[in-house]
Amino acid sequence: MNGFHLLKTKCPACGHDCNAAGSMTTPAAPQPGDLSVCIRCAAVSQYNSAMGLELVSDDEIGAPEYVDAREIRAKVLELRRMH
């Protein structure tokens, strides 16, 4: 897994401070348009042009191109239930 420190932003759903990101598939830091899953509340967000996070709607998450985000979200929720 590749990890990156980011300028601090907040999860638009729960307000959790987000200052790091990780990727299982790419060695590059997040770019505008990339998705993020909050480790605290499992909300799916998308980086905007200023590298802030904007909440992705539940309807959008259902689209085929969001399959990875749905899987990561499910894992975060599973981990939260375990603790």
Secondary structure, DSSP 8 states (H G I E B T S, - for coil): -EEEEEEEEE-TTT--EEEEEEESS-SS---TT-EEE-TTT--EEEE-TTS-EEE--HHHHTSGGGHHHHHHHHHHHHHHHH-
